[in-house]
Amino acid sequence: MWIERFGSAGMTEQLHRKTYRVDLLWQLPREVEFLQQLAGYNGFPRAKGWDEGAVWMTHCGRSVKEAVKGGLSVKQVEDQLAVLLFTLVREGIRHRDITANNLLWHPEKGLYLIDFGWSTWADEKDTPTPVPHV
């Protein structure tokens, strides 16, 4: 378990606590591992720590669906998503759950890709396959 000090130089960050179902707890350390790998890039949450069944990460904005309804250009989302996907390929990460629900929009920082619970390394074999949401 680790929790990073929140904020620096008098500034604070808004954090989000993502909890895991008991049958999916195995995903927690993996999600933190992928987020740490992507920490140097824009467009991915920063893992700030984890504890009993939850990971703490930076809050990244609102649903991209809401942002598009509010006037955000779909082309802008597509362009930024292409950059994020290129980053994943370069880092050897397969996300495996890219949906509109896993895209957030921050008005100043742009598009974020979240939820790395089902992610794998590109060269990884014999990994669980996500079950479609019903």
Short mmCIF file of the C-alpha atoms (twelve columns), coordinates in Angstrom:
data_MODEL
# 
_entry.id   MODEL 
# 
loop_
_atom_site.group_PDB 
_atom_site.id 
_atom_site.type_symbol 
_atom_site.label_atom_id 
_atom_site.label_alt_id 
_atom_site.label_comp_id 
_atom_site.label_asym_id 
_atom_site.label_seq_id 
_atom_site.Cartn_x 
_atom_site.Cartn_y 
_atom_site.Cartn_z 
_atom_site.pdbx_PDB_model_num 
ATOM 1   C CA . MET A 1   0.000   0.000   0.000   1 
ATOM 2   C CA . TRP A 2   1.265   3.500   -0.788  1 
ATOM 3   C CA . ILE A 3   -0.280  6.942   -0.963  1 
ATOM 4   C CA . GLU A 4   1.683   9.862   -2.404  1 
ATOM 5   C CA . ARG A 5   1.516   13.243  -0.708  1 
ATOM 6   C CA . PHE A 6   -1.273  15.189  -2.324  1 
ATOM 7   C CA . GLY A 7   -0.378  18.510  -3.899  1 
ATOM 8   C CA . SER A 8   2.809   20.526  -3.878  1 
ATOM 9   C CA . ALA A 9   3.801   24.100  -3.143  1 
ATOM 10  C CA . GLY A 10  0.496   24.784  -1.430  1 
ATOM 11  C CA . MET A 11  -1.509  23.388  -4.353  1 
ATOM 12  C CA . THR A 12  -3.866  20.447  -4.038  1 
ATOM 13  C CA . GLU A 13  -5.122  18.011  -6.626  1 
ATOM 14  C CA . GLN A 14  -8.582  16.579  -6.856  1 
ATOM 15  C CA . LEU A 15  -8.302  12.799  -6.590  1 
ATOM 16  C CA . HIS A 16  -10.607 10.005  -7.632  1 
ATOM 17  C CA . ARG A 17  -10.804 6.708   -5.735  1 
ATOM 18  C CA . LYS A 18  -11.561 3.775   -8.033  1 
ATOM 19  C CA . THR A 19  -12.772 0.755   -6.080  1 
ATOM 20  C CA . TYR A 20  -12.637 -2.827  -7.309  1 
ATOM 21  C CA . ARG A 21  -15.099 -5.681  -6.925  1 
ATOM 22  C CA . VAL A 22  -13.637 -8.507  -4.838  1 
ATOM 23  C CA . ASP A 23  -13.422 -10.803 -7.885  1 
ATOM 24  C CA . LEU A 24  -11.414 -8.150  -9.767  1 
ATOM 25  C CA . LEU A 25  -8.895  -7.191  -7.055  1 
ATOM 26  C CA . TRP A 26  -6.129  -8.799  -9.120  1 
ATOM 27  C CA . GLN A 27  -6.498  -5.837  -11.524 1 
ATOM 28  C CA . LEU A 28  -5.496  -3.217  -8.943  1 
ATOM 29  C CA . PRO A 29  -1.684  -3.623  -8.940  1 
ATOM 30  C CA . ARG A 30  -1.708  -4.070  -12.717 1 
ATOM 31  C CA . GLU A 31  -3.642  -0.834  -13.247 1 
ATOM 32  C CA . VAL A 32  -1.167  1.028   -11.024 1 
ATOM 33  C CA . GLU A 33  1.734   -0.522  -12.984 1 
ATOM 34  C CA . PHE A 34  0.355   0.690   -16.331 1 
ATOM 35  C CA . LEU A 35  -0.441  4.160   -14.990 1 
ATOM 36  C CA . GLN A 36  3.094   4.456   -13.611 1 
ATOM 37  C CA . GLN A 37  4.497   3.467   -17.011 1 
ATOM 38  C CA . LEU A 38  2.436   6.252   -18.628 1 
ATOM 39  C CA . ALA A 39  3.184   8.889   -15.963 1 
ATOM 40  C CA . GLY A 40  5.389   10.937  -18.286 1 
ATOM 41  C CA . TYR A 41  2.672   11.411  -20.885 1 
ATOM 42  C CA . ASN A 42  -0.332  13.714  -21.072 1 
ATOM 43  C CA . GLY A 43  -3.761  12.139  -21.424 1 
ATOM 44  C CA . PHE A 44  -3.503  9.470   -18.732 1 
ATOM 45  C CA . PRO A 45  -4.414  9.712   -15.026 1 
ATOM 46  C CA . ARG A 46  -1.591  9.787   -12.489 1 
ATOM 47  C CA . ALA A 47  -1.684  6.956   -9.955  1 
ATOM 48  C CA . LYS A 48  -1.214  8.532   -6.538  1 
ATOM 49  C CA . GLY A 49  -1.509  5.390   -4.446  1 
ATOM 50  C CA . TRP A 50  -3.523  2.350   -3.597  1 
ATOM 51  C CA . ASP A 51  -5.028  0.796   -0.509  1 
ATOM 52  C CA . GLU A 52  -7.555  -1.869  0.447   1 
ATOM 53  C CA . GLY A 53  -9.311  -2.568  -2.844  1 
ATOM 54  C CA . ALA A 54  -8.897  0.876   -4.419  1 
ATOM 55  C CA . VAL A 55  -6.482  2.952   -6.454  1 
ATOM 56  C CA . TRP A 56  -6.199  6.723   -5.957  1 
ATOM 57  C CA . MET A 57  -5.609  8.700   -9.143  1 
ATOM 58  C CA . THR A 58  -5.863  12.241  -10.412 1 
ATOM 59  C CA . HIS A 59  -9.338  13.358  -11.427 1 
ATOM 60  C CA . CYS A 60  -9.288  13.929  -15.187 1 
ATOM 61  C CA . GLY A 61  -12.524 15.676  -16.107 1 
ATOM 62  C CA . ARG A 62  -15.992 14.806  -17.289 1 
ATOM 63  C CA . SER A 63  -17.401 12.236  -19.677 1 
ATOM 64  C CA . VAL A 64  -16.404 12.828  -23.290 1 
ATOM 65  C CA . LYS A 65  -20.035 12.094  -24.206 1 
ATOM 66  C CA . GLU A 66  -21.174 15.065  -22.097 1 
ATOM 67  C CA . ALA A 67  -18.430 17.256  -23.551 1 
ATOM 68  C CA . VAL A 68  -19.481 16.439  -27.136 1 
ATOM 69  C CA . LYS A 69  -23.116 17.175  -26.279 1 
ATOM 70  C CA . GLY A 70  -21.849 20.496  -24.908 1 
ATOM 71  C CA . GLY A 71  -20.164 21.415  -28.187 1 
ATOM 72  C CA . LEU A 72  -16.774 19.656  -28.181 1 
ATOM 73  C CA . SER A 73  -15.730 18.684  -31.716 1 
ATOM 74  C CA . VAL A 74  -15.681 14.935  -32.422 1 
ATOM 75  C CA . LYS A 75  -12.702 15.606  -34.718 1 
ATOM 76  C CA . GLN A 76  -10.785 17.046  -31.760 1 
ATOM 77  C CA . VAL A 77  -11.540 13.885  -29.751 1 
ATOM 78  C CA . GLU A 78  -10.433 11.665  -32.657 1 
ATOM 79  C CA . ASP A 79  -7.169  13.571  -33.120 1 
ATOM 80  C CA . GLN A 80  -6.270  13.395  -29.438 1 
ATOM 81  C CA . LEU A 81  -7.318  9.735   -29.176 1 
ATOM 82  C CA . ALA A 82  -4.955  8.895   -32.058 1 
ATOM 83  C CA . VAL A 83  -2.066  10.415  -30.076 1 
ATOM 84  C CA . LEU A 84  -3.015  8.434   -26.948 1 
ATOM 85  C CA . LEU A 85  -3.262  5.177   -28.922 1 
ATOM 86  C CA . PHE A 86  0.141   5.835   -30.509 1 
ATOM 87  C CA . THR A 87  1.573   6.324   -27.013 1 
ATOM 88  C CA . LEU A 88  0.135   2.980   -25.888 1 
ATOM 89  C CA . VAL A 89  1.675   1.215   -28.890 1 
ATOM 90  C CA . ARG A 90  5.047   2.885   -28.268 1 
ATOM 91  C CA . GLU A 91  4.962   1.803   -24.603 1 
ATOM 92  C CA . GLY A 92  3.892   -1.765  -25.458 1 
ATOM 93  C CA . ILE A 93  0.498   -1.549  -23.736 1 
ATOM 94  C CA . ARG A 94  -2.784  -3.049  -24.966 1 
ATOM 95  C CA . HIS A 95  -5.696  -1.245  -23.284 1 
ATOM 96  C CA . ARG A 96  -8.400  -3.767  -24.345 1 
ATOM 97  C CA . ASP A 97  -11.370 -1.687  -23.127 1 
ATOM 98  C CA . ILE A 98  -11.452 1.498   -25.200 1 
ATOM 99  C CA . THR A 99  -15.011 2.807   -25.108 1 
ATOM 100 C CA . ALA A 100 -16.586 6.244   -24.802 1 
ATOM 101 C CA . ASN A 101 -17.099 5.428   -21.104 1 
ATOM 102 C CA . ASN A 102 -13.317 5.290   -20.662 1 
ATOM 103 C CA . LEU A 103 -12.655 8.676   -22.265 1 
ATOM 104 C CA . LEU A 104 -12.778 11.843  -20.171 1 
ATOM 105 C CA . TRP A 105 -12.474 15.450  -21.276 1 
ATOM 106 C CA . HIS A 106 -10.648 18.110  -19.300 1 
ATOM 107 C CA . PRO A 107 -11.367 21.644  -20.614 1 
ATOM 108 C CA . GLU A 108 -7.726  22.751  -20.269 1 
ATOM 109 C CA . LYS A 109 -5.786  19.499  -20.640 1 
ATOM 110 C CA . GLY A 110 -7.826  17.695  -23.295 1 
ATOM 111 C CA . LEU A 111 -8.630  14.002  -23.663 1 
ATOM 112 C CA . TYR A 112 -7.823  11.356  -21.053 1 
ATOM 113 C CA . LEU A 113 -7.951  7.582   -21.439 1 
ATOM 114 C CA . ILE A 114 -8.826  5.822   -18.182 1 
ATOM 115 C CA . ASP A 115 -9.494  2.331   -16.781 1 
ATOM 116 C CA . PHE A 116 -6.450  0.147   -17.353 1 
ATOM 117 C CA . GLY A 117 -7.854  -2.797  -15.371 1 
ATOM 118 C CA . TRP A 118 -7.999  -5.121  -18.400 1 
ATOM 119 C CA . SER A 119 -4.769  -3.871  -19.961 1 
ATOM 120 C CA . THR A 120 -1.863  -6.156  -20.807 1 
ATOM 121 C CA . TRP A 121 1.665   -5.767  -22.089 1 
ATOM 122 C CA . ALA A 122 1.799   -6.296  -25.853 1 
ATOM 123 C CA . ASP A 123 4.048   -9.354  -25.490 1 
ATOM 124 C CA . GLU A 124 2.025   -10.907 -22.652 1 
ATOM 125 C CA . LYS A 125 0.362   -14.301 -23.165 1 
ATOM 126 C CA . ASP A 126 -2.438  -16.098 -21.298 1 
ATOM 127 C CA . THR A 127 -4.132  -13.052 -19.852 1 
ATOM 128 C CA . PRO A 128 -7.801  -12.873 -18.844 1 
ATOM 129 C CA . THR A 129 -10.180 -11.610 -21.491 1 
ATOM 130 C CA . PRO A 130 -12.648 -8.878  -20.571 1 
ATOM 131 C CA . VAL A 131 -16.247 -9.964  -20.263 1 
ATOM 132 C CA . PRO A 132 -18.597 -7.616  -22.148 1 
ATOM 133 C CA . HIS A 133 -20.753 -5.404  -19.947 1 
ATOM 134 C CA . VAL A 134 -24.336 -6.637  -19.978 1 
# 
